[in-house]
Amino acid sequence: MPRSSLWMPLALAYLFLATALPANAQSEESEGKETLFDVRSNITLNCALANPDGVPYVWTKNDTNIEQVSDLKGRYQMERGGAELVVQHSVEDDFGNYTCALSGRADPPPQRWTLRGRTFAKLPANSNVVEGQKLKLQCKVVGKPYPRVVWTVSNSTEEEGEGVEVRLALGDRVTLRRSEQGAEDGELVLETVQRSDAGRYACAAPLPGAGAPHRAATTLHVKDMYAALWPFLGICFEVFVLCTIILVYEKRRTKPDLDDSDTDNHDQKKS
């Protein structure tokens, strides 16, 4: 095959790669670098734009100048001549898209970050329900935006093991829906609880690429539907026994009195 016929496909492949790579880089730049922060900790963003002329830095959150974001007033400050943004005592609503740019300059392009809170799940340590009643568990998630919650269940009350996905374990009897705080699948509902449903229920709000998520667990205790009746029956039995003892005692005490009375009457007649 002539060299000219080989050169043409190579040139087309090189042209394709040269045009594709900048497009991907531009897409990543527009989306911003995803950064996780811990709620109630400090957030620090460093602007790496070259600024030899000392042009003022302009910071934005969700395309709004940082100075006009009411939620951040009194909690942020600029360091290193404005090249570093520090947000103190972060809250859940600090998540969003942040940018740093040079005032009045289109070049270099803005540096971008996508901030989201590291998620933590919360459940009560123990939950109690009576057999046959409705169970509702709310997994409280800390860290926005809220990801979809994942539930697992284990028949063991021990903390070891992750358990089985709740839909696989309980089938159509379980319903997962949006929680009161807005987390998808954050609420677990069982319309009619069975004794076999007792166990350890855990929830987590995993973030892609963030490693193993924080899990919260509650131990579910299912009480017998007649559990509340047993104490009442016990009290009734105690009252019955007590009344029986009193009646027997009164009968025995009354009989000797009657015998003494008959003896006295007979003596009087003889005299």
QUINOR-V478283 format. One record per pair of residues at least 24 apart in sequence whose ideal C-beta (glycine too) atoms are under 8 Angstrom apart, sorted by the first residue. I is the first residue (numbers start at 1). J is the second residue. Records with the same first field share a line. If there is no record, write none. Layout:
# QUINOR-V478283
I=J / J
This chain:
# QUINOR-V478283
29=109 / 112
30=112
31=112 / 114
32=97 / 98 / 99 / 112 / 113 / 114
33=112 / 113 / 114
34=113 / 114 / 116 / 209
35=113 / 114 / 115 / 116
36=115 / 116 / 117 / 118 / 207 / 210
37=90 / 94 / 115 / 116 / 117 / 118
38=90 / 117 / 118
39=90 / 91 / 92 / 117 / 118 / 120 / 142 / 143
40=89 / 90 / 91
41=90
42=86 / 87 / 88 / 89 / 90
43=85 / 86 / 87 / 90 / 94 / 115
44=84 / 85 / 86 / 87
45=84 / 85 / 98 / 100 / 113
46=80 / 83 / 84
47=82 / 83 / 84 / 85 / 100 / 111
48=111
49=83 / 100 / 101 / 102 / 108 / 110 / 111
50=108
51=83 / 102
54=81
55=102 / 103 / 104 / 105
56=82 / 102 / 103
57=81 / 82 / 83 / 100 / 101 / 102 / 103
58=100 / 101 / 102 / 103
59=85 / 98 / 99 / 100
60=98 / 99 / 101
61=96 / 97 / 98
62=96 / 97
63=97 / 99
90=117
92=117 / 142 / 143 / 144
93=144
95=144 / 145
116=143 / 144 / 145 / 207
117=142 / 143 / 144
118=143 / 207 / 210
119=143 / 146 / 147 / 205 / 206 / 207 / 213 / 214
120=205 / 214 / 216
121=149 / 203 / 204 / 205 / 213 / 214 / 215 / 216
122=216
123=201 / 202 / 203 / 216 / 217 / 218
124=218
125=218 / 219
126=218 / 219 / 220 / 221
127=201 / 218 / 219 / 220 / 221
128=220 / 221 / 223
129=193 / 220 / 221 / 222 / 223
130=193 / 222 / 223 / 224 / 225 / 227 / 228
131=193 / 194 / 195 / 222 / 223 / 224 / 225
132=192 / 193 / 225
133=192 / 193
134=189 / 190 / 191 / 192 / 193
135=188 / 189 / 190 / 193 / 197 / 220
136=187 / 188 / 189
137=187 / 188 / 189 / 201 / 203 / 218
138=179 / 180 / 186 / 187
139=179 / 183 / 186 / 187 / 188 / 203 / 205 / 216
140=179 / 181 / 186
141=179 / 181 / 183 / 186 / 205
143=205
146=181 / 182 / 183 / 184 / 186 / 205
147=183 / 184 / 205 / 206 / 207
148=183 / 184 / 185 / 205
149=176 / 179 / 183 / 184 / 185 / 186 / 203 / 204 / 205
150=185 / 203 / 204 / 205 / 206 / 213
151=176 / 185 / 188 / 201 / 202 / 203
152=201 / 202 / 203 / 204
153=199 / 200 / 201 / 202
154=199 / 200 / 202
155=198 / 199 / 200
156=199 / 200
157=199 / 200 / 219
158=200
159=200 / 217
162=202 / 215
163=199 / 200 / 202
166=201
170=197
193=222
194=222
195=222 / 224
197=222
198=222
